[in-house]
Amino acid sequence: MRRTKIIVAIAMFTMFIAANAIASGKSEETGAKVIKLTYVYWGSTAEDLAVKAALKNFEAANPGIKVKTLYLPGDLDGASYNAKMKSMAASNTLPDVGYFRPEEFGNYAVKDYFLELNSFIKRDGMNTSYLPQTWLSIAGKTYGAYTAAECQVMFYNKKVLADAGVSMPPAKYDEAWSWDEFATNLKKITVDKNGKHPGDAGFDPKNITRYGVAYDLWSAMYYPTLWSNGGGVISDDGKSVIIDSPESIQAIQRLADLINKDHVMPYMGGGSGLPAPSVMLANGQLGFWVTGQWALLEIGAMKDLPFGVAALPIQKKPAQIYLSGVNVVFKSTKNPEAAWKLQKWMMDPSKTLDLYTSGLWMPTKSSYYTDPATLKEWTDNSVHPAGYKEAILDSMKVAKTEPVMIKNINQIWGDYLNPAFESIWIGQSRADKALKEAADKIRKSGLLIGVY
């Protein structure tokens, strides 16, 4: 009886010690204090699962660090994220490390919200081992790094194209279809409920059962179309508007004509009643989907979808964009070394290979492009289709970085450009009228004051 009481007492004492260790933030195994970090990010449900798995692996490799996630679902336009960051900054409750919206990066960096990373990067030998576009710096001080090396991709359903009698598109980025070839083939794919195509007598644009293409219509996704035609939005020095140049107007009107004139592309805005483009592609309701490379995470997991990747259509020249969210360490963190350790982990494909093999990200580490063995590690699988290198990786040779370091760029898009583009997509205005009006307002706004 006495022995039983002793055993019970020991068990209760052990539980008491463990509970106190947890409450005090100490490791039960070592007694050392556990460092707690908060990691912020956004993305699809699939991205959420992929990031959480990577963070779990980090915790397993670093038992003295625990990571709490702050996940903001979806949020491609950044509205929810930006509102959240403003609120947290005002209340001094910012996270330790994680994603940051690229279009707001410069604004927060100059206001001293981010930890300067130069000494960490140099100490850990990372200044030459990553793509030069990776690091985001202001006046020689680095405050962030692109999370991945993403770009624009045109996915397609092979069966849909075959059924429509359309040949598979070129994969080589510099041998892509011209815009006219692209538009012609989209008409062959698009069909209404009576089997008629755009241009056929009796074609019913209000009862289309299969569309040629869907484009993601938001700021970063416009750039390759504009650049391919020699256009743009704001000059590289951040002091002039060029969205109303003839080249820019022509490029955007061509895109709008796919919706409102040729009826080969649906407008996916609010109230469309259509499924998500990925679902339409899988269901055979769509021939092509032009979106970000990260969508491969979702597309590649659709085992019954016979998909391919094609070179982006060319207007005057091939074009591509380098874009991504930014990873930062917030200056308010109480654990800068641990926060940097987590950021470095998330940037290293050897630690987080699943984020790349799954199709979510493309690496920022140079050797994962230049070394055949490491290139094969993340691309030689069922997720990355034939033609991936030619259509996507090789196209990065002509890629320009998303111009997020232009001062006030987020406000310029939010106050002037987004409303103008919306009026174009819904057929309320033609590109020349809407873009000229927006450009005039921007010139008078006082927002064109250069770059960071």
Buried (B, 14 or more C-beta within 10 A) or exposed (E): EEEEEEEEEEEEEEEEEEEEBEEEEBBEEEEEEBBBBBBBBBBBEBBBBBBBBBBEBBBEEBEBBBBEBBBBEEBBBBEEBBEBBEEBBEEEEBBBBBBBBBBBBBBBBBEEBBBBBBEBBEEEEBBEBBBEBBBBBBEEEBBBBBBBBBBBBBBBBBEBBEBBEBEEBBBBBBEBBEBEBBBBBBBBBBBBEEEBBBEEEEBEEEEBEBBBBBBBBBBBBBBBBBBBBBBBBBBEEBEBBBBBBEBBBBBBBBBBBBBBBBBBBBBBEEEEEBBEBBEBBBEBBBBBBBBBBBBBBBBBBEEEBBBBBBBBBBBBEBBBBBBBBBBBBBBBBEBBEBBBBBBBBBBBBEBBBBBBBBBBBBBBBBBBBEEEEBBEBBBEBEBBBEBBBBBBBBBBEBBBBBBBBBBBBBBBBBBBBBBBBBBBBEEEBBBBBBBBBBBEBBEEBEBBEEBB
